[in-house]
């Protein structure tokens, strides 16, 4: 009697999400702070951040194309996890800007595609259970929030330098477990489907552009929300609670993903997420009270939670069987890569002119525009059919 391998594969990919986002929970809040403690200027820190963002746009597309073209997703995934870990090790030996710039460039080449490859593997492992994707992905969010909450105390006990060792340890675990992911090949009927060129169809382009706008609208939140609260007079404890509340809401909705997508279509979930995002940013533009701000953070369950899940499932549906890795890579590159990068740039420029309030009004309009365009195309497409 053969044993069903799916539970083991689910455990492996859940572990991958847990470790990946745990490492991200160390990197995002503290790597720039580490660079600041090394004496880097604001410009130098910005250059390193921009280089990482550029890598997130370019290299998932290159690796994704190679993986689908030669059906070598698993070998590339393992290669990228091990080489990115090896390159990260070099940060322990250099503290000057130019060597760190070179390390960052090479690290980005191999780190950038990991998450889009993991999303594609997850879709294949889940098969007919794709609607339960959120339950797998929730482990990443749980890890992120736990790390963010406890890491500050660890840094207080030691120093911010400890993040290099912690990220290295997490990266080593990610690489070690990566060998256990399944090597799933497209089925014969999927190989007969149109290739990567189908990702240039109008419905795919419309969706990707709208998703791009959604992440542009998030630029103000990810870059300036904490600053906005500080300018309103809130302290670091409240700011931490606000971020933790958003992550908790995100986890709860992910756990219920199968029920959500059994009841509502992906298109309706996406459109609703756009509308809620517009409302959320408008609330932050208008409100200053503690209760209203905290209530708006609960909407993160929709603006990130349901939108992210629906986007992963939607691009998986649109991408042909032999181009699913590239499909996830394109989605990730245009949204969390280019979308956030442009969002950070625009909001940084506008913030210097108008302050933080205007950023959220602008974000609300961008999210609303994305939602209206997406829904208009869906309605027109239904009429054509």
C-alpha positions in Angstrom: 0.0 0.0 0.0 1.4 3.4 -1.0 1.3 6.4 1.4 -0.3 9.6 0.2 2.7 12.1 0.0 0.5 15.2 0.1 0.4 15.7 3.9 4.2 15.6 3.9 4.4 18.0 1.1 2.0 20.3 2.8 4.1 20.2 5.9 7.2 21.0 3.9 5.7 24.1 2.1 4.1 25.3 5.4 7.6 25.1 6.9 9.0 27.0 4.0 6.5 29.8 4.4 7.1 29.9 8.2 10.9 30.2 7.8 10.8 32.6 4.8 8.5 35.1 6.5 10.2 34.7 9.8 13.5 35.7 8.1 11.6 38.6 6.4 10.3 39.6 9.9 14.0 40.1 10.9 15.2 41.7 7.7 12.4 44.3 7.0 12.4 46.1 10.4 16.1 45.9 11.2 18.5 45.6 8.2 18.3 49.3 7.4 18.8 50.0 11.1 21.9 47.8 11.0 23.2 49.8 8.0 22.5 53.0 9.9 24.5 51.7 12.9 27.4 51.0 10.5 27.4 54.7 9.7 25.8 54.6 6.3 24.2 57.8 5.0 20.5 58.0 4.1 21.5 57.9 0.4 23.6 54.8 0.8 20.8 53.0 2.7 18.3 54.1 0.0 20.6 52.7 -2.8 20.8 49.3 -1.1 17.0 49.2 -0.7 16.5 50.3 -4.3 18.9 47.6 -5.5 16.9 44.9 -3.6 13.6 46.2 -5.1 15.1 46.1 -8.6 16.2 42.5 -8.0 12.6 41.6 -7.0 11.4 43.0 -10.3 13.9 41.5 -12.7 15.2 38.1 -11.5 11.9 36.3 -10.7 11.1 36.7 -14.4 14.4 35.4 -15.5 14.4 32.4 -13.2 10.7 31.7 -13.8 11.2 31.6 -17.5 14.1 29.2 -17.2 12.1 27.0 -14.8 9.1 26.6 -17.1 11.1 26.4 -20.3 13.2 23.5 -19.2 10.9 22.1 -16.4 13.5 22.6 -13.7 11.6 24.5 -11.1 12.8 22.3 -8.1 16.6 22.4 -9.0 16.4 26.2 -9.5 14.5 26.6 -6.2 17.1 24.6 -4.3 20.0 26.4 -6.1 18.6 29.8 -5.2 18.0 29.0 -1.5 21.5 27.6 -1.1 23.3 30.3 -3.1 21.4 33.2 -1.4 22.4 31.7 2.0 26.0 31.4 1.0 26.1 35.0 -0.3 24.4 36.3 2.9 27.3 34.8 4.9 29.5 37.4 3.3 27.7 40.2 5.2 29.5 38.9 8.3 32.9 39.9 6.9 32.3 43.3 5.4 31.0 46.5 6.9 31.9 49.0 4.2 29.4 50.3 1.7 30.9 49.2 -1.6 31.5 45.6 -0.6 28.0 45.5 0.8 26.6 46.9 -2.4 28.2 44.1 -4.4 26.9 41.5 -1.9 23.4 42.9 -2.0 23.4 42.8 -5.8 24.4 39.1 -6.0 22.2 38.2 -3.0 19.2 39.7 -4.9 19.8 37.6 -8.0 19.2 34.4 -6.0 16.9 35.6 -3.2 14.3 37.4 -5.4 12.6 34.4 -7.1 12.2 32.2 -3.9 8.7 33.4 -3.0 7.2 33.2 -6.4 8.6 29.7 -6.9 7.1 28.7 -3.5 3.7 30.1 -4.5 3.8 28.0 -7.7 4.8 24.9 -5.8 2.0 25.4 -3.3 -0.6 25.7 -6.1 0.7 22.4 -7.5 0.7 20.6 -4.2 -2.8 21.7 -3.3 -4.2 20.7 -6.6 -8.0 20.6 -6.3 -7.7 22.0 -2.7 -6.3 25.4 -3.9 -9.0 27.2 -2.1 -7.4 26.2 1.2 -4.2 28.0 0.1 -4.7 30.5 3.0 -4.2 27.8 5.6 -0.8 27.1 4.3 0.2 30.7 3.8 -1.0 31.7 7.3 2.1 30.0 8.8 4.2 32.7 7.1 2.1 35.5 8.7 2.2 33.7 12.1 6.0 33.5 12.0 6.3 37.2 10.9 4.2 38.5 13.7 5.9 36.4 16.4 9.4 37.4 15.1 8.5 41.1 15.0 7.1 41.0 18.6 10.1 39.2 20.2 13.1 40.3 18.1 13.2 43.8 19.7 14.0 42.3 23.1 16.7 40.0 21.6 18.3 43.0 20.0 18.1 44.9 23.3 20.0 42.1 25.0 22.7 41.8 22.4 22.9 44.3 19.5 21.4 44.9 16.1 24.4 43.0 14.7 22.6 39.7 15.9 20.2 40.0 12.9 23.0 38.8 10.5 23.4 35.5 12.5 19.6 35.1 12.9 18.9 35.6 9.1 21.8 33.2 8.3 20.3 30.5 10.6 16.8 30.9 9.1 18.2 30.9 5.6 20.1 27.7 6.3 16.9 26.0 7.5 15.1 27.2 4.4 17.8 25.8 2.2 17.9 22.5 4.0 14.2 21.9 3.8 14.0 23.0 0.1 15.3 19.7 -1.1 12.0 18.1 0.2 9.7 20.1 -2.1 8.0 18.0 -4.8 9.1 18.1 -8.4 5.7 18.2 -10.1 5.7 18.2 -13.9 2.9 19.6 -16.1 0.4 17.0 -17.3 0.4 16.1 -20.9 -2.8 18.0 -21.7 -1.2 21.1 -20.0 1.8 20.9 -22.3 -0.6 21.2 -25.2 -2.0 24.5 -23.8 -0.6 27.9 -25.1 2.8 28.8 -23.6 4.0 31.9 -21.9 2.6 34.1 -24.6 -0.8 33.6 -23.1 0.3 35.8 -20.2 0.1 38.7 -22.7 -3.6 38.2 -23.2 -5.8 41.2 -22.4 -7.4 39.8 -19.3 -4.0 38.9 -17.8 -2.6 42.4 -18.6 -5.7 44.1 -17.1 -5.5 42.1 -13.9 -1.7 42.6 -13.5 -2.1 46.3 -14.1 -4.9 46.6 -11.5 -2.9 44.5 -9.0 0.1 46.8 -9.7 -2.1 49.8 -8.8 -3.2 48.1 -5.6 0.3 47.7 -4.4 1.2 51.2 -5.5 -1.6 52.3 -3.1 0.0 50.3 -0.3 3.3 52.3 -0.6 2.0 55.0 1.8 1.0 52.4 4.3 4.2 50.3 4.3 6.5 53.3 4.2 4.8 56.1 6.2 2.1 54.6 8.4 4.3 54.5 11.5 5.5 58.0 10.8 1.9 59.2 10.3 0.9 57.8 13.7 4.0 59.4 15.3 3.0 62.8 13.9 -0.5 62.3 15.3 1.2 61.9 18.7 1.1 58.2 19.2 4.0 56.3 20.8 5.9 53.3 19.8 3.7 50.9 21.9 0.5 52.0 20.1 2.3 51.8 16.7 3.4 48.2 17.5 -0.1 47.2 18.6 -1.6 48.7 15.4 0.8 46.6 13.2 0.2 43.5 15.2 -3.6 43.9 15.0 -3.3 44.1 11.2 -1.2 40.9 11.0 -3.6 39.1 13.3 -6.6 40.0 11.2 -4.7 38.8 8.1 -4.0 35.4 9.7 -7.6 34.9 10.7 -9.0 35.5 7.2 -6.3 33.2 5.7 -7.3 30.3 7.9 -10.9 30.6 6.5 -9.8 30.9 2.9 -11.6 27.7 1.7 -14.9 29.0 3.1 -14.4 32.4 1.5 -13.6 31.1 -2.0 -16.3 28.4 -1.8 -18.9 31.2 -1.3 -17.5 34.0 -3.5 -15.8 34.1 -6.9 -12.2 35.2 -7.2 -13.3 38.2 -9.3 -15.8 39.4 -6.6 -13.2 38.9 -3.8 -10.7 41.0 -5.8 -13.1 43.8 -6.6 -14.3 43.9 -2.9 -10.7 44.1 -1.8 -10.0 47.1 -4.0 -13.1 48.9 -2.6 -12.1 48.1 1.0 -8.5 49.3 0.3 -9.9 52.6 -1.0 -12.1 52.9 2.2 -9.2 52.0 4.5 -6.9 54.7 3.0 -9.6 57.3 3.1 -10.2 56.5 6.8 -6.6 57.1 7.6 -6.8 60.3 5.6 -9.7 61.6 7.6 -9.4 60.0 11.1 -7.2 60.6 14.0 -8.9 58.8 16.9 -7.4 55.7 18.4 -10.5 53.5 18.0 -11.0 54.4 14.3 -7.3 53.9 13.5 -7.4 50.4 15.2 -10.6 49.5 13.4 -9.1 50.5 10.1 -6.2 48.1 10.8 -8.6 45.2 10.9 -9.3 45.9 7.2 -5.8 44.6 6.5 -7.6 41.2 6.5 -9.1 42.2 3.2 -6.7 44.7 1.7 -3.8 42.3 2.1 -5.3 38.9 3.2 -8.1 38.2 0.7 -6.5 40.3 -2.1 -3.2 38.4 -1.9 -4.9 35.0 -1.7 -7.3 35.8 -4.6 -4.4 37.1 -6.7 -2.4 34.0 -6.3 -5.4 31.8 -7.2 -6.4 34.1 -10.0 -3.0 34.2 -11.8 -2.7 30.4 -11.3 -6.0 30.1 -13.1 -5.0 32.4 -15.9 -1.5 31.0 -16.5 -1.3 27.8 -18.6 0.0 24.6 -17.0 3.5 24.9 -18.5 3.9 28.6 -17.4 2.6 28.7 -13.9 6.0 29.5 -12.3 6.5 32.4 -14.7 2.9 33.5 -14.0 3.5 33.8 -10.3 6.9 35.4 -11.0 5.3 38.1 -13.2 2.6 38.7 -10.6 5.1 39.1 -7.8 7.5 41.2 -9.9 4.8 43.7 -11.0 3.1 44.0 -7.7 5.4 43.5 -4.7 8.4 44.5 -6.9 7.6 47.3 -9.2 4.3 48.3 -7.6 5.7 48.8 -4.1 8.9 50.4 -5.5 7.0 53.0 -7.4 4.7 53.5 -4.4 7.6 54.2 -2.1 9.1 56.6 -4.6 5.9 58.6 -5.3 5.0 58.7 -1.6 8.5 59.7 -0.6 8.4 62.6 -3.0 4.8 63.7 -2.1 5.5 63.4 1.6 8.3 65.9 1.4 5.8 68.4 -0.1 2.5 67.8 1.7 3.1 65.5 4.7 1.6 62.1 5.4 -2.2 62.9 5.3 -2.3 63.6 1.6 -0.5 60.2 0.9 -3.6 58.3 2.1 -6.0 60.3 0.0 -3.8 59.7 -3.0 -3.7 56.0 -2.1 -7.5 55.8 -1.8 -7.9 57.2 -5.3 -5.3 54.8 -6.8 -6.9 51.7 -5.2 -10.4 52.9 -6.3 -9.1 53.4 -9.9 -7.7 49.8 -9.9 -10.9 48.4 -8.6 -13.1 50.3 -11.2 -10.9 49.2 -14.1 -10.9 45.6 -13.0 -14.7 45.5 -12.5 -15.3 47.4 -15.7 -13.3 44.8 -17.7 -15.1 41.9 -15.9 -18.5 43.3 -16.8 -17.5 44.0 -20.4 -16.0 40.5 -20.7 -19.3 38.9 -19.4 -21.2 40.8 -22.1 -18.9 39.6 -24.8 -19.5 36.0 -23.7 
